[in-house]
């Protein structure tokens, strides 16, 4: 089995972004729970939202404000699958893709490090 890091990206259209209301949040969490249950064996880590980012360089680190973020990453999950295409199939059912127009998910293979 190969391991894949999935990065959930929010829409780039921040102008059109509307925060979900309580009912929409509940519906999303229910859909997420169903997705996680359907793919439980493949989920190494079902994921989490990404908050409070820091930028680290050789000179040190700095807190990033929301408007300073250089990417659209909002959450992650780690899955195991036989192939990259199989991992994509698992993630293609994630409710994040239907939460807002323009949302996407990157699926990155994480090969084992060899000696």
C-alpha positions in Angstrom: 0.0 0.0 0.0 1.2 3.5 -0.8 0.6 6.5 1.4 -0.8 9.8 0.0 -1.1 13.2 1.6 -4.2 15.0 0.6 -4.4 18.8 0.8 -7.8 20.4 0.7 -7.8 23.8 -0.9 -10.4 26.5 -0.5 -11.8 28.5 -3.3 -9.6 31.3 -4.7 -12.7 33.5 -5.1 -12.6 35.0 -1.6 -14.9 37.8 -2.8 -17.7 35.3 -3.4 -17.0 33.2 -0.3 -19.9 32.9 2.1 -19.4 31.4 5.5 -21.6 28.3 6.0 -24.4 28.7 8.5 -24.9 26.3 11.4 -27.2 24.0 9.4 -24.7 23.9 6.5 -21.9 23.1 8.9 -23.9 20.3 10.4 -24.7 18.9 7.0 -21.0 19.1 6.0 -19.8 17.4 9.2 -22.4 14.6 8.7 -21.3 14.2 5.1 -17.6 14.2 6.2 -18.4 11.5 8.9 -20.1 9.3 6.3 -17.2 9.7 3.9 -14.7 8.9 6.7 -16.7 5.8 7.7 -17.0 4.6 4.1 -13.2 4.8 3.7 -12.1 4.1 7.3 -9.6 1.4 6.4 -7.9 3.7 3.9 -7.6 6.6 6.3 -4.3 6.7 8.1 -5.3 10.1 9.4 -8.8 11.4 8.6 -7.4 14.9 8.7 -8.0 18.2 10.3 -8.4 21.9 9.5 -5.2 23.9 9.1 -5.0 27.0 11.4 -2.4 29.4 12.7 0.3 29.2 10.1 3.9 30.2 10.7 6.6 30.8 8.1 10.0 29.4 9.0 13.2 30.5 7.3 16.9 30.3 8.2 16.5 33.7 9.8 13.7 32.5 12.1 9.9 32.3 12.1 6.9 34.6 11.9 3.2 34.3 12.4 1.1 34.7 9.3 -2.1 36.6 9.3 -4.9 35.2 7.1 -4.3 37.8 4.5 -0.6 36.8 4.4 -1.2 33.2 3.5 0.5 32.3 0.2 -1.6 29.2 -0.4 -5.2 28.1 -0.2 -4.6 25.0 2.0 -7.4 24.7 4.5 -7.2 21.0 5.7 -5.4 17.7 5.1 -5.9 14.0 5.3 -3.6 11.0 4.8 -4.9 7.9 2.9 -3.4 4.6 1.9 -4.3 3.0 -1.4 -2.8 0.5 -3.9 -2.3 3.2 -6.5 -2.4 7.0 -7.0 -5.6 6.6 -9.0 -7.2 4.6 -6.2 -6.3 7.4 -3.7 -7.8 9.9 -6.1 -11.0 7.9 -6.3 -11.3 7.8 -2.5 -10.7 11.6 -2.2 -13.0 12.4 -5.2 -16.0 11.5 -2.9 -14.9 14.0 -0.2 -17.7 16.5 0.7 -15.2 19.4 0.7 -15.4 19.4 -3.1 -19.1 20.3 -2.9 -18.8 22.7 0.0 -18.0 25.7 -2.3 -17.5 26.3 -6.0 -13.8 26.2 -6.7 -12.7 24.0 -3.8 -10.1 21.3 -4.8 -8.0 18.6 -3.3 -4.4 17.8 -4.1 -3.3 14.1 -3.8 0.5 13.8 -3.3 2.2 10.4 -3.1 4.5 10.0 -0.1 7.0 7.2 -1.0 8.9 5.6 1.8 12.4 7.0 2.4 15.0 4.5 1.4 18.5 4.1 3.0 
